[in-house]
Amino acid sequence: MSNSSTISSKGQVTVPQEIRKRLGLEPGDRVEFVVEEGRTVIRPVRSEINPFEKYVGILGPFPGGEEGIKAWIDDMRSDKDYE
């Protein structure tokens, strides 16, 4: 596979569409250039932060706490409607 791009006067390059798809890049994503074993590699910058972390606790506590959760799960498991 061979893809190329021209560097602009500002040092900018356009990442070819096939490469963007392969890397899962979207507009606004960041990439990094890393030198590995004499080669330069471009890769997406992925956050170490869990993207769902901001939603933890948004619904508040489960009614009945831990015992309520256990009772709900037991009820779901004993429900024969799902078979």
N, CA, C and O of each residue as an XYZ file, in Angstrom:
332
protein
N       0.856     -1.169      0.000
C       0.000      0.000      0.000
C       0.902      1.232      0.000
O       1.827      1.338      0.806
N       0.628      2.138     -0.892
C       1.405      3.363     -0.963
C       0.464      4.556     -0.980
O      -0.382      4.684     -1.865
N       0.619      5.413     -0.008
C      -0.147      6.657      0.067
C       0.849      7.772      0.306
O       1.840      7.591      1.014
N       0.585      8.921     -0.283
C       1.490     10.046     -0.086
C       0.699     11.333      0.051
O      -0.483     11.410     -0.284
N       1.393     12.334      0.553
C       0.799     13.640      0.748
C       1.918     14.669      0.642
O       3.087     14.341      0.845
N       1.569     15.903      0.328
C       2.547     16.975      0.195
C       2.510     17.853      1.437
O       1.436     18.190      1.935
N       3.677     18.220      1.931
C       3.759     19.098      3.091
C       3.534     20.531      2.634
O       4.161     20.990      1.679
N       2.633     21.240      3.319
C       2.359     22.632      2.968
C       3.475     23.529      3.496
O       4.372     23.074      4.204
N       3.404     24.804      3.141
C       4.413     25.756      3.619
C       4.363     25.921      5.142
O       5.331     26.381      5.748
N       3.239     25.547      5.759
C       3.105     25.618      7.214
C       3.467     24.288      7.884
O       3.299     24.138      9.094
N       3.957     23.333      7.109
C       4.331     22.036      7.669
C       3.154     21.095      7.850
O       3.275     20.086      8.545
N       2.027     21.402      7.246
C       0.836     20.578      7.392
C       0.770     19.527      6.289
O       1.230     19.744      5.168
N       0.185     18.382      6.639
C      -0.041     17.329      5.653
C      -1.494     16.877      5.740
O      -2.126     16.995      6.790
N      -2.010     16.370      4.653
C      -3.337     15.774      4.638
C      -3.152     14.271      4.722
O      -2.454     13.677      3.900
N      -3.780     13.654      5.720
C      -3.701     12.199      5.859
C      -4.680     11.596      4.861
O      -5.872     11.901      4.903
N      -4.194     10.750      3.970
C      -5.083     10.154      2.962
C      -6.282      9.437      3.599
O      -6.178      8.873      4.688
N      -7.406      9.470      2.904
C      -8.653      8.915      3.424
C      -8.501      7.448      3.825
O      -9.006      7.049      4.875
N      -7.835      6.657      3.036
C      -7.663      5.241      3.359
C      -6.933      5.058      4.697
O      -7.265      4.168      5.480
N      -5.948      5.904      4.941
C      -5.199      5.830      6.195
C      -6.069      6.303      7.358
O      -6.035      5.706      8.434
N      -6.849      7.371      7.154
C      -7.756      7.864      8.210
C      -8.748      6.774      8.602
O      -9.009      6.557      9.786
N      -9.296      6.093      7.604
C     -10.238      5.006      7.892
C      -9.551      3.884      8.650
O     -10.084      3.378      9.637
N      -8.384      3.499      8.195
C      -7.636      2.400      8.820
C      -7.313      2.703     10.283
O      -7.363      1.809     11.128
N      -6.986      3.952     10.580
C      -6.639      4.355     11.942
C      -7.848      4.805     12.759
O      -7.723      5.066     13.956
N      -9.019      4.898     12.122
C     -10.214      5.347     12.827
C     -10.166      6.807     13.201
O     -10.700      7.205     14.236
N      -9.522      7.619     12.359
C      -9.374      9.047     12.652
C     -10.578      9.845     12.178
O     -11.120      9.606     11.100
N     -10.976     10.782     12.995
C     -12.084     11.690     12.704
C     -11.560     13.123     12.761
O     -10.519     13.369     13.371
N     -12.259     14.070     12.137
C     -11.833     15.469     12.243
C     -11.680     15.886     13.701
O     -12.553     15.611     14.524
N     -10.585     16.540     14.017
C     -10.310     16.987     15.377
C      -9.465     16.018     16.187
O      -8.959     16.383     17.249
N      -9.299     14.773     15.701
C      -8.458     13.811     16.407
C      -7.002     14.255     16.337
O      -6.593     14.963     15.417
N      -6.237     13.826     17.324
C      -4.813     14.135     17.354
C      -4.034     12.899     16.946
O      -4.441     11.768     17.212
N      -2.898     13.138     16.291
C      -1.981     12.055     15.930
C      -0.603     12.407     16.470
O      -0.299     13.571     16.734
N       0.215     11.389     16.627
C       1.586     11.632     17.042
C       2.522     10.935     16.068
O       2.175      9.920     15.465
N       3.705     11.496     15.928
C       4.741     10.942     15.074
C       5.819     10.386     15.995
O       6.381     11.117     16.810
N       6.103      9.113     15.869
C       7.040      8.443     16.758
C       8.119      7.775     15.913
O       7.823      7.119     14.914
N       9.365      7.948     16.320
C      10.475      7.278     15.634
C      10.708      5.949     16.352
O      11.026      5.911     17.540
N      10.541      4.862     15.596
C      10.727      3.514     16.137
C      11.657      2.737     15.220
O      11.352      2.532     14.045
N      12.775      2.312     15.749
C      13.721      1.491     14.995
C      14.067      2.110     13.631
O      14.096      1.420     12.612
N      14.323      3.402     13.635
C      14.729      4.088     12.416
C      13.597      4.441     11.470
O      13.844      4.986     10.394
N      12.361      4.143     11.844
C      11.201      4.493     11.019
C      10.355      5.508     11.763
O      10.343      5.537     12.993
N       9.653      6.334     11.018
C       8.721      7.274     11.634
C       7.315      6.720     11.466
O       6.891      6.395     10.357
N       6.608      6.617     12.566
C       5.276      6.027     12.584
C       4.276      7.100     12.996
O       4.530      7.874     13.920
N       3.142      7.142     12.309
C       2.049      8.039     12.706
C       0.993      7.167     13.376
O       0.619      6.112     12.862
N       0.520      7.626     14.530
C      -0.515      6.864     15.208
C      -1.456      7.800     15.948
O      -1.069      8.907     16.323
N      -2.685      7.359     16.159
C      -3.650      8.191     16.877
C      -3.226      8.379     18.324
O      -2.648      7.476     18.929
N      -3.509      9.533     18.871
C      -3.294      9.777     20.292
C      -4.592      9.362     20.972
O      -5.639      9.980     20.779
N      -4.501      8.318     21.760
C      -5.675      7.809     22.470
C      -5.557      8.180     23.935
O      -4.512      8.000     24.561
N      -6.631      8.691     24.456
C      -6.669      9.094     25.857
C      -6.676      7.866     26.751
O      -7.314      6.860     26.439
N      -5.974      7.956     27.846
C      -5.971      6.883     28.839
C      -7.235      6.951     29.698
O      -7.524      6.036     30.470
N      -7.980      8.042     29.554
C      -9.180      8.244     30.356
C     -10.322      7.404     29.783
O     -10.529      7.373     28.570
N     -11.048      6.734     30.650
C     -12.211      5.971     30.237
C     -13.282      6.955     29.767
O     -13.677      7.832     30.536
N     -13.767      6.836     28.514
C     -14.735      7.809     28.015
C     -16.071      7.769     28.752
O     -16.860      8.708     28.648
N     -16.333      6.701     29.491
C     -17.589      6.583     30.224
C     -17.478      7.090     31.664
O     -18.474      7.180     32.381
N     -16.263      7.416     32.069
C     -16.016      7.859     33.441
C     -16.891      9.049     33.830
O     -17.349      9.146     34.968
N     -17.118      9.952     32.879
C     -17.902     11.145     33.196
C     -19.366     10.838     33.494
O     -20.086     11.690     34.015
N     -19.812      9.613     33.164
C     -21.204      9.248     33.402
C     -21.409      8.467     34.701
O     -22.545      8.197     35.091
N     -20.327      8.109     35.364
C     -20.431      7.352     36.602
C     -21.187      8.180     37.638
O     -20.826      9.321     37.927
N     -22.229      7.589     38.182
C     -23.022      8.244     39.223
C     -24.089      9.185     38.719
O     -24.795      9.788     39.528
N     -24.239      9.337     37.418
C     -25.194     10.304     36.882
C     -26.637      9.951     37.231
O     -27.484     10.835     37.357
N     -26.914      8.655     37.385
C     -28.271      8.237     37.709
C     -28.532      8.153     39.204
O     -29.661      7.906     39.629
N     -27.505      8.355     39.991
C     -27.669      8.245     41.431
C     -27.626      6.796     41.875
O     -27.425      5.896     41.059
N     -27.813      6.570     43.151
C     -27.720      5.201     43.667
C     -28.906      4.343     43.218
O     -30.001      4.849     42.973
N     -28.662      3.043     43.117
C     -29.715      2.093     42.765
C     -30.673      1.992     43.948
O     -30.225      1.906     45.091
N     -31.992      2.000     43.696
C     -32.953      1.892     44.801
C     -32.722      0.597     45.594
O     -32.693     -0.489     45.015
N     -32.564      0.713     46.880
C     -32.344     -0.450     47.733
C     -30.884     -0.815     47.885
O     -30.551     -1.785     48.566
N     -30.001     -0.039     47.250
C     -28.565     -0.281     47.377
C     -28.154     -1.640     46.839
O     -28.772     -2.166     45.914
N     -27.115     -2.199     47.420
C     -26.570     -3.482     46.943
C     -27.604     -4.604     47.058
O     -27.700     -5.456     46.175
N     -28.367     -4.601     48.137
C     -29.402     -5.628     48.309
C     -30.479     -5.491     47.227
O     -30.995     -6.490     46.726
N     -30.808     -4.263     46.877
C     -31.781     -4.026     45.810
C     -31.287     -4.539     44.464
O     -32.062     -5.078     43.673
N     -30.013     -4.371     44.212
C     -29.417     -4.872     42.963
C     -29.500     -6.394     42.929
O     -29.912     -6.980     41.928
N     -29.101     -7.034     44.043
C     -29.142     -8.495     44.110
C     -30.566     -9.012     43.901
O     -30.778     -9.984     43.177
N     -31.530     -8.362     44.534
C     -32.927     -8.778     44.396
C     -33.400     -8.607     42.961
O     -34.115     -9.462     42.438
N     -33.014     -7.524     42.326
C     -33.400     -7.268     40.935
C     -32.808     -8.332     40.002
O     -33.496     -8.833     39.113
N     -31.540     -8.669     40.209
C     -30.883     -9.693     39.385
C     -31.549    -11.043     39.613
O     -31.820    -11.767     38.655
N     -31.817    -11.395     40.876
C     -32.490    -12.661     41.170
C     -33.854    -12.716     40.497
O     -34.251    -13.750     39.959
N     -34.561    -11.603     40.531
C     -35.875    -11.531     39.897
C     -35.759    -11.728     38.378
O     -36.568    -12.428     37.768
N     -34.741    -11.098     37.782
C     -34.546    -11.227     36.339
C     -34.214    -12.670     35.979
O     -34.690    -13.177     34.963
N     -33.401    -13.339     36.802
C     -32.997    -14.712     36.529
C     -34.164    -15.689     36.685
O     -34.215    -16.705     35.991
N     -35.076    -15.399     37.564
C     -36.201    -16.302     37.799
C     -37.373    -16.048     36.845
O     -38.321    -16.833     36.808
N     -37.315    -14.977     36.090
C     -38.370    -14.621     35.148
C     -38.330    -15.577     33.962
O     -37.340    -15.625     33.233
N     -39.400    -16.336     33.768
C     -39.435    -17.348     32.695
C     -39.905    -16.753     31.363
O     -39.960    -17.478     30.371
N     -40.242    -15.472     31.306
C     -40.732    -14.851     30.078
C     -39.661    -14.729     29.014
O     -39.983    -14.597     27.833
N     -38.404    -14.768     29.397
C     -37.330    -14.558     28.440
C     -37.001    -15.818     27.641
O     -36.267    -15.734     26.656
N     -37.516    -16.970     28.031
C     -37.200    -18.226     27.318
C     -38.027    -18.381     26.081
O     -37.891    -19.375     25.367
